Amino acid sequence: MMLPTNHAANRRSRTSHQGFTLVEVMVTMAVIGMLALTVSFVVPDSKDDETADNARVLYERIRYAREYALVRHAILGLRIDDANTYRFLEFSDGRWQNLTHRGLRQTELSTDIELSVEAGDLELLQQDDTDLNDVFAVDDDDLGTRSDDDEPPSEPTPQLFIFGSGDLPPFELFVRNVGLVGEPVSWRIASTDGIDIELKRDLGRDD
């Protein structure tokens, strides 16, 4: 029997330790690329988180305002100013006044956040032929100035009413981040029956 020469043994040793082939390297690079792509989808954008947080806070404040109105038999309203500022008002002595209660004070969001609200008709909440829109409307003459110096001026009429019974008109409120590249991030706070209020990610809205 012929024993393998040292030259043949060394050649097999070099072959077994030659390293990765081109195909193995390409497969490894592809796997790394797919993992990186997966991570980019999993990690949320900080502005997306900001939008969700703002929507959650406003949702909880609307629910708190409803409890506040119910306990005090008060008539409250939510008003949105300049698209990124909201405040809660109380109707008393024929005029709207800002609420300074903790949790219901005026809140200004970043300029990238845009708020919009659409409230339904108040007819379902009316007990008689009285038009509630007329009852809670404020004349332009009462805004900013009052004939009686002892009475504070009225604030503008809110877009969403919250009654002392806990009732609200059906409404949709959108919290959108318009400062992102591509499609804006949007959250929806809504009630279809004036009783249950829901908060959901808005996956599409027709303007």
C-alpha distance (Angstrom), angle and dihedral (degrees) to the residues before:
residue distance angle dihedral
M1 . . .
M2 3.77 . .
L3 3.77 116.2 .
P4 3.82 117.7 -141.1
T5 3.71 113.1 -96.4
N6 3.79 120.8 -119.1
H7 3.81 89.1 -110.9
A8 3.84 93.5 58.8
A9 3.80 92.4 44.8
N10 3.80 91.9 50.7
R11 3.83 90.6 49.5
R12 3.82 91.9 53.9
S13 3.80 90.3 46.9
R14 3.82 91.7 52.5
T15 3.82 90.1 48.6
S16 3.81 93.4 51.9
H17 3.81 91.2 50.4
Q18 3.78 96.8 40.5
G19 3.89 93.1 112.5
F20 3.82 135.3 -135.3
T21 3.76 120.9 -9.5
L22 3.81 122.0 -130.4
V23 3.82 90.8 -103.9
E24 3.81 91.8 53.6
V25 3.80 91.1 50.2
M26 3.82 91.9 49.8
V27 3.81 91.9 49.1
T28 3.81 90.8 49.7
M29 3.82 91.5 50.2
A30 3.81 90.8 49.6
V31 3.81 91.9 51.4
I32 3.82 91.7 49.1
G33 3.79 90.2 49.6
M34 3.79 92.3 51.1
L35 3.80 91.4 49.1
A36 3.80 91.1 50.9
L37 3.80 90.5 49.8
T38 3.80 90.9 50.2
V39 3.80 91.8 51.5
S40 3.80 91.3 50.4
F41 3.81 89.3 57.1
V42 3.81 95.2 44.7
V43 3.80 98.3 49.7
P44 3.84 107.3 78.6
D45 3.77 123.6 -136.6
S46 3.81 113.2 -104.7
K47 3.80 90.3 -129.6
D48 3.78 89.3 53.7
D49 3.80 88.0 55.6
E50 3.81 90.3 47.7
T51 3.80 91.4 54.0
A52 3.80 92.3 48.6
D53 3.81 91.6 48.3
N54 3.81 92.7 50.0
A55 3.80 91.2 48.6
R56 3.80 91.9 48.8
V57 3.83 92.6 49.9
L58 3.81 92.8 49.1
Y59 3.81 90.9 46.7
E60 3.81 91.4 53.1
R61 3.81 91.7 45.9
I62 3.80 92.2 53.4
R63 3.79 89.0 52.0
Y64 3.80 90.5 47.1
A65 3.82 91.0 48.7
R66 3.78 89.0 53.7
E67 3.83 91.0 53.5
Y68 3.81 89.7 45.8
A69 3.82 91.3 52.7
L70 3.80 92.7 45.0
V71 3.82 95.2 51.2
R72 3.82 94.2 45.0
H73 3.82 97.3 35.0
A74 3.78 86.3 -125.8
I75 3.78 131.5 150.9
L76 3.79 111.6 -127.6
G77 3.75 134.9 178.4
L78 3.78 139.1 -163.1
R79 3.77 116.3 -135.3
I80 3.80 126.8 -170.5
D81 3.80 117.3 -155.4
D82 3.80 127.7 -171.1
A83 3.83 91.0 -5.1
N84 3.83 94.4 -85.7
T85 3.83 103.7 54.9
Y86 3.79 127.5 73.3
R87 3.79 135.0 179.5
F88 3.79 140.0 174.5
L89 3.80 121.1 -122.2
E90 3.80 134.7 -167.5
F91 3.80 124.2 -143.6
S92 3.79 111.0 -134.9
D93 3.82 132.9 153.7
G94 3.77 91.8 -1.9
R95 3.79 97.9 -53.4
W96 3.79 140.8 83.7
Q97 3.79 118.8 -114.2
N98 3.81 131.0 -173.2
L99 3.78 115.6 -104.5
T100 3.79 113.9 -128.7
H101 3.79 94.7 -176.5
R102 3.77 113.5 130.1
G103 3.79 109.8 -91.8
L104 3.80 94.2 21.0
R105 3.78 100.8 66.6
Q106 3.77 125.1 120.7
T107 3.79 112.7 -73.7
E108 3.79 126.4 -162.6
L109 3.80 117.6 -160.9
S110 3.79 129.2 -161.2
T111 3.79 118.0 -73.8
D112 3.82 89.4 -110.1
I113 3.82 90.4 65.2
E114 3.80 118.0 84.9
L115 3.81 123.3 -167.9
S116 3.78 126.4 -162.9
V117 3.80 131.3 170.1
E118 3.78 133.8 -168.1
A119 3.81 116.6 -169.5
G120 3.78 126.2 -167.1
D121 3.78 127.4 -123.5
L122 3.80 119.0 -70.2
E123 3.81 93.9 -138.0
L124 3.81 92.6 102.6
L125 3.82 89.8 58.3
Q126 3.79 96.6 48.5
Q127 3.80 117.4 108.0
D128 3.81 95.8 -163.9
D129 3.78 139.5 -3.0
T130 3.81 91.9 -59.0
D131 3.79 112.8 122.7
L132 3.80 105.8 -132.5
N133 3.78 91.1 -162.3
D134 3.80 88.8 62.2
V135 3.81 92.2 45.1
F136 3.80 93.9 56.0
A137 3.79 97.9 34.7
V138 3.79 117.6 111.3
D139 3.78 122.9 -143.1
D140 3.78 116.8 -125.4
D141 3.80 88.3 -121.1
D142 3.81 89.7 63.2
L143 3.80 94.8 53.5
G144 3.77 115.1 100.1
T145 3.80 96.6 -11.1
R146 3.80 136.3 54.7
S147 3.77 130.1 -164.4
D148 3.79 88.4 -134.4
D149 3.80 111.0 61.7
D150 3.81 90.9 -154.8
E151 3.79 91.4 63.8
P152 3.81 119.6 74.5
P153 3.80 117.3 -127.8
S154 3.78 119.1 -97.9
E155 3.77 123.1 -105.8
P156 3.83 119.4 -131.1
T157 3.80 117.9 -80.9
P158 3.84 112.8 -87.5
Q159 3.78 121.5 -119.6
L160 3.82 95.0 -131.9
F161 3.82 124.3 44.7
I162 3.81 124.9 -151.7
F163 3.80 113.0 -166.5
G164 3.79 130.4 -150.5
S165 3.80 89.5 -112.5
G166 3.80 89.0 62.3
D167 3.80 91.8 -109.5
L168 3.78 123.8 136.9
P169 3.79 131.0 -177.7
P170 3.81 115.2 -108.7
F171 3.79 107.4 -85.3
E172 3.79 147.3 168.8
L173 3.80 122.2 -147.4
F174 3.79 121.8 -175.1
V175 3.81 126.9 -158.4
R176 3.80 107.7 -165.4
N177 3.79 132.8 177.6
V178 3.80 105.7 -145.5
G179 3.80 94.4 174.3
L180 3.80 95.4 79.8
V181 3.78 126.0 99.4
G182 3.79 109.9 -107.5
E183 3.79 124.7 -0.4
P184 3.85 113.6 13.1
V185 3.80 117.2 -112.6
S186 3.80 108.5 -117.2
W187 3.81 136.0 -173.8
R188 3.80 125.4 -169.0
I189 3.82 128.3 -145.7
A190 3.79 110.3 -172.2
S191 3.77 148.8 154.9
T192 3.78 122.9 -161.5
D193 3.81 96.0 -174.1
G194 3.81 103.7 28.8
I195 3.81 90.2 -112.6
D196 3.79 111.8 69.0
I197 3.80 116.0 51.2
E198 3.80 120.3 -162.4
L199 3.78 135.5 -169.3
K200 3.80 118.7 -152.8
R201 3.77 140.9 158.3
D202 3.80 106.5 -99.4
L203 3.78 108.4 -129.0
G204 3.76 96.7 -175.7
R205 3.73 140.5 -4.3
D206 3.77 131.8 -171.5
D207 3.76 109.9 -135.7
